[in-house]
Amino acid sequence: MQSFAKMWVLAALTGAALLPSWSQKNTDLATFFKEYARLSQEQIEDLRHGKTIAKIVDSRSPDEVFVFGAVYIASTPESYLKLAADIGELRKLPSYLAIRKFSDPPQLSDLEGFTVEDQDVKELKDCKPDHCEVQLPVEAMDEFQKSIQWSAPDTEAQVNRLAQKMALQALLAYIHGGDAALGTYRDKKHPADVADAFQSLLSQLKALPVYLPDFDRYLLEFPKFNTPNAETQFYWEKVNFGLKPTLRIVQAIVYRGARPAEPAYAVAVKQIYSSHYFRAALDLTICIKDKPDDRGFYLITVKGSQGGIVRHVAEGKTRSSLERALATIKQKLEAEPD
C-alpha cells in the first residue's frame, strides 16, 4: 500500500491533553472541540467554514509538548489517501528536506541520501555520555569514536556510512523487538528511555473523538500484536522545523475504521529515532465525518513530543508547522476536480 507517504504531513510530534477519555457513545465533534481543544464557539464555527486551527494544549510535564490541529476539507477521506500516495508531493510541503520509504525488508541502499549535517559531523567527534549535541545511546557514541578516522580527508563520508549502517540496525532491531529495542539516549545528564517516553505520550491519546483499542494495542505491542485493519510502513526523513535539520526514522500506520462509529481512517506516525530535540514523538491523525451523509470530513491531528528542546521554541515551531501543513492539504484536495 503506497498511501502512507503523506500521512504524517501533519507531523513531528503528537499527543493529547489530560482530559477524560472519549468513548464511542460520545462522538459529537462540537463537544470534543470544546472539551479537548478548548475551542470557543466562534472558533468551532470558523472550523466549519474551512478555517485551519492549530493550538497548544495542556501537558503533564515541562518537557512534553502537545499540539492540536484541525481543518474541514470539502473532499473525501479517500482523496486524502490518494494524495498520501504521492511521495513527490510530500517533498514540496513545508519543513521536508528529504524523505524515502524503506523496502520490505529494509536495505542499506534505502538510506542513500541519509546524510549527517556538517556541524553534526564536528559534534560527533567529541560526543561523550551526558554531553553530545546529537541524540545517541552510549554504544553509538563509542562506535563513532572507535570507527572513524577523524584526521582523514574523507571523515564526512566515513560518518555517513556508519550513520546509515547504524540507522538500518536500529530499524531492524525495532521491527523484530518492538519498543524494547528503542534503547536509551544518553546525550544529556539525565538518561531517557525511549520506550518509556513513548508510552507516556501514548497514554494520553484516548482523548480523541473515537478510541480504538486495537489500534492502541498495535502501537504499544508491535510487532507481537497484529490486526487486519492496520497496515504499517517505515520511512526516513530529513526535516527542518525552523531549527537545525533533523534526521528521523518513523513508522507510519494506517488503521481503517471497521464500524460506522469509527473514523474512516486513523493514522499514527511513531518516531523510531531522531538525531535532535525529541526523545519520543507520536502523531495521531483521524479523518472523520461530522454526519454520515456529510460531503466533506474533518482532518484532526493531535501531536505530542517529549524531549530536551526549549519548550516555548518547540510549541511555536510545531504549532505553526502544523497549521501550514493542514492548510496545504486542504488547498490541494479541494483544488482537485470532483
N, C-alpha and C positions, 0 to 999 in steps of 0.2 A: 504494500500500500504506500503510495507516494504522498499521501495527503498530510503528512506531518510537517512538511518543510516550513510552513509559515505559522504553525500552531503556536509558537511562542513569540511571535512578533510583539506580543504584549510584555515580553519578559525581561527579566533579570533577577527577580526575587519573587516571593509570593506569600500569602498567608491570610489570616483573618484576626479579628479582634476578640476580646474577651466578652462575648455576647452569648446568649442562650443558643444551643444547637437548634438548627431549623429542622422541622420534620416534614414528611410528605403530606401531613394534614394542614400545613400552614405554608402554602407556596405563593401567597399573594405578594407580588413583587413590590407593590407600593409599601406594604408593611416592612418588607425586607430592606428597602431603600431607607426607610425612616429609622428602623431599629438598629440595623447593622451599619450602614454607611452614614447615618446621621444626616441625611439629606433633608432639606426643607421642602415644603410643598411646592414652592416655586422651582426649586432645582429638579424635582421629580417631573414637573410639567415641562421643564426645559429638555429633560431626557426624552420624554415622549415626543417632543418636536424635533428631535435629531441632534441636540447639543451633546458634545462629548464632555464627560465629567471625570476627573481624577482627583483623588484627595487622600491625605494621610489619615489612617485610622489608629485607634489605640493599640499599644503594645504592652507586654508584661514587664519588659526589662529594657534598660538603656541601649543594649546592643542589638535589639530586634527592631526591624522597620517593617511596617505593613502599609500597603497602598491599595486602595480600591479604585477601580475604573469601570465605566460602563458607557455604552452608546447604543442607540436604537438604529438598526440598519434595515432599510426598506428592500430587503432581499431575502434569500433563504439560507438556512444553515448549510445546506448542500453547496451553495455558491461559495461559502467560506472555505469548505473543504477543498473545493476545486482551486480556489486561489492559493490554498496552502500547498498544493502540489507543485507550484512553480517556484523552485528554489532560486531561480534567477531574479524573480521579483523581490524576494526577501532581501537580497543583497542591496537593493535600491532603497530599502526602508531606513529610517533614521537609526543611527548607532551601530549598524552592522558593517564591519570591515571585511569579513570573510566568513564563509560557512560551508560545511561539507558534510554529507551523510556518510556514515560508516557502512562498509559492506557487511554482509552476513555470511560467515563470521567476519569480524573486523580484521583488516590487514594493515601492515605498516605503511603501505603505499597510500592508504586513505589519508594519512597525515601530511601529505605533501602540501606545503603552504602553512603548516602549523609551526610558526616561527616566533622565536623569543625576541622582544624588543631590545635594541642596543643597550639601553640603560639597565634592563634586567640582566643582560649578559654580564655587565660590570658588577651588579649586585650579587650575582650568584658566586662570583669569585671569592667573596668574603662571607658567604652565608654561614651562620652558626646557629645552633639551637638558642632560642629566646631572642635572636636578633637577625632577622632576614626580611628583606623587602619583598620577597617572593614567597607565597604560601607553599610550604613543603613539609612533609614529615622528615624526621631526623635521618632516616635511611637514604632519602633522596638527596639531602644536603651532603651526606658523606659520599654518595656516589658521584656527585658533581666535583667535589674536592679531589677525589682519587682518580677519576677517569679523564678529566680534561687537562690538556697541556696548556696552561694559561699563558705561557710565553710564546706559543706557536702562532704563526701568521693566520692560521685557519681556525682560531678559537671559536668564532661565531658559528662556523659550520659544525664543529665538534659539539657545541652546546645544543644546537638544533637537532642533530642526530640523536643525542642522548635524550633530549626532552621528548622527542617523538616516540622513542623506544619506551620510555617510562610512562608516557601517556597511554600507549597501547596496553602495556602491562596492567596499569591501573584499571582501564576499562574492562579487560578480560577478567580481572580479579572480581570486579563488581558483578559482571554477568554471571559468574559462577557462584559467587559468595554473598551477593546482596549487600545490605548496609554494613554488615560486619567487616567487609573488606574496604570500607571507605577510609579507614585509618585515622590518624590524629595529626593535626597541624601543630608544629612546634616552632613556628617562626616568631612568636611573641612570648612574653613572660608566662602567660597562662595557657597551657596546652588546651587544644579544642578538639574534642572527639566529634568527628563529622556526623556519625550515625546519631549520637545524642542530640546534636543541634538540629538535625533534620526531623527527628521525632518531635522535638519541641515545636517546630513550625507546623508540622502535620496535625498535631493535637488541636490546633485552632481552626482547622479548615471546615469544621462541621457547621459553621455559621452560614454557609451558602444556602440558597433557596431550596435545594434538594440535596439531602445527604445520601450518598451511595456507599453502603457498607462494603460491597465487593470491591469497589474502586479504592476505598481506603485500605483494605487488606492488600490489594495488589501493590499499592505504593509502599506499604510497610514491610511486606513479606516477600517481595520479589527476590529471587526467581522461584521460591518454593510454592507460592500460591499463584494460581492462574485462573482466568475467567475467559470464556469465549467472547465476551463483549469488549475486551480490551486488547489493543494492539500497541506494540512498542517499537521504537527505532532509536538509534543513537546518532548524535551529531557532535562535531566540534565547531566552535565558532570563535571569532575574534570580534569583540565588541568594544565600543568606546562610549561611555555614558557621560562624557564631559570631564573625565579624569584621565588616567593613563589607559592605553589599550590593554585589554584583559583577555587571556585565553581561557575558554571554558569547554568542558565536556558535559553534555547534557543527555538525559533520557527523555524522550518525548512520548507521551502515552495518550492515546485517544480511546475514550470509552463511549460506546454508542448506547443511548438510552433504550432499554428493552420494554418499558411500560409507559403508558400515556402520562403518568405522574412524574416521570423523569425528564430531564432536559434532553433535547435532541442529541447533543454531544457534550461531553465533559473532557477537557484537555488538561493534562498536567505536564509541566516541564520541570524536571528534577535535576539539579546541578550535581554532577558527579565530581567535578574538580573545577576550581577557579584559581588562576595564578595571583589574583589580587582581591582584596576587600572582603569578600563574603565567604565565610566558612561553610555556610549552607544556604541554599536558595531554592524556593519552590514556588512555581506559578500555577494557579488553577484558574481555568477559563471555562465558562459554560455558554452554550448557545441555547437560549430558552425563549419560548413564546409567552406573551402575557395571557393570550387566549388561544384555544385550539385552532380557531379559524383566522388568527392573525396573519396578515400577509408578510409581515416582517418579523424580526426577532431582536432580542437584546443580547449583545455580546458583553458579558460581565467577567471581569478579571479581578482576582484578589492575589496580590503579590507580597511575599514575605521573605525576609532575609535575616540572617544572623551573622555578624562579623565585626571586624575591627575598624571599619571606616567611620569617620566622624559622622554622627547621627544626622545633623542638620544638612550636611552635604548629601548624604545618601537619600534623605527624604526629598530634597529638592530635585536632584537629578532623576530619581526614579519616578516621581510624580510627573514631571514634565516629559520624560521619555515615554511614559505610558500614554499620556494624553495625545502626544503626536502620533504614536503608533495606532491608537484607536481611530483617530481622525483619518489617517491614511487608509486604513482598511475600509472604513465607511465610504470614503470617496471612491475607492477602486471598485467596490462591489456595487454601489449604486449607479456607477457610470456604465456598467455592463448592460447590454440590451436584454430585454426580457426573453 
